Amino acid sequence: MTGFDTRAARAGINRDPAHRAITAPIHLSSAYARETPETVTDFDYARTAHPGRALFEESIAELEGGVGAVATASGMAAIDLLLNDLPHGARIVAPVDAYGGTRRLLDARAAGGRFEVIYARSWETGAIEAALAKGAALLILETPSNPLLRITDIAAAARLGKAAGALVAVDNTLLSPALQRPIELGADCVIHSATKLINGHSDMVGGVLVETDPKRLDRHRWWANAAGTGLAGFDAFLALRGIRTLPVRARTQSAAALDIAQWLASRPDVAAVHYPGLAGHPGHELAARQQSGFGVVLSLELAPDLDPRIFAKRLALFTLAQSLGGVESLVSLPASMTHASMTEAARAEAGISDGLVRLSVGLEDSADLVADLEAALTAAATT
Ligand SMILES: *Cc1c(COP(=O)(O)O)cnc(C)c1O
């Protein structure tokens, strides 16, 4: 097989049988003509499938090492596909510091009696083992976690999950297959918010569920069609376009994030920096082993006399917005933004303090980003 960068750069290239266009065209048609009432060719109705979605699914499945994928209207819709496939009353083990939207969905469904959820400190292998003690149908992992960048040992957790009879799913949104491939480490499936690093340009919302089992893949596809949660044509085109530059963006933005994390760690006005690329991070060695880059997201806590709201507002090259993985740098205050849907107690349990600041590092010059952070730190201290 060709190298990862080659496969990414050529995602959906030379795949237009009609006109031999280099870049696959955008198909917006909702319906496809039939030869006879009974014969359906590759495409029939766009809720079920369309050429652009199929190319994106094929490309991302190949990069993650799965047998296929289902592309959805959002990352949450991809997670919901996994939940649809569980029997009533099933037990799910999920990280205590999972993405806020994931917790909201799990909690709401669990409260309705659909299933039982056990939250575990998934970065401690012993805690996963304890949570799986009564067996489980699904183990969801998210590593690095968001926003504290805790690292879970995917291979160890996958072994425990399988021994307990659980399907092992990894939310790989924070790294993308360019920096981490969970299926190679033993995961059964991978979930993405394609909105983030995969698309990389902050101009669409989408998700994908990559599978290693053809039967489960068929069931997920059936649900995506039945519930109408598949990815739309224009968004599939943008996600596929993002894949072609994914390895370069992921590497460059990761390198800048490391520079910034090291600079922040040297500052007396920064109380803590959470980034697995730092030698002092508790998951550093594990991350160095199971990832091929430390990622584009980091978080920090300012010294107690600095106001995180003033800091975030004063930043000029980091826009206050709740997303990550785009070419533009963003800043967010997780307790008031991405993780606001969690209860205060759940945030405390997950270790998300009100003063925590999350940065997503883009493609700007890292020297400019550091200068911007320095100016904002000064402003936060003197106002
Ligand atoms: C954003 C995100 C999601 C949800 O994806 P959407 O595309 O916003 O629905 C899920 N998991 C993680 C880790 C995320 O960052």
The ligand as an ORCA input file, in Angstrom:
! r2SCAN-3c Opt
* xyz 0 1
  C     -16.880     18.511     18.312
  C     -16.721     17.171     18.891
  C     -17.745     16.219     18.804
  C     -19.090     16.529     18.168
  O     -18.980     16.807     16.802
  P     -19.989     17.774     16.005
  O     -19.478     17.718     14.609
  O     -19.893     19.120     16.638
  O     -21.347     17.196     16.166
  C     -17.521     14.962     19.336
  N     -16.366     14.661     19.957
  C     -15.360     15.557     20.077
  C     -14.099     15.153     20.765
  C     -15.504     16.844     19.561
  O     -14.512     17.726     19.705
*
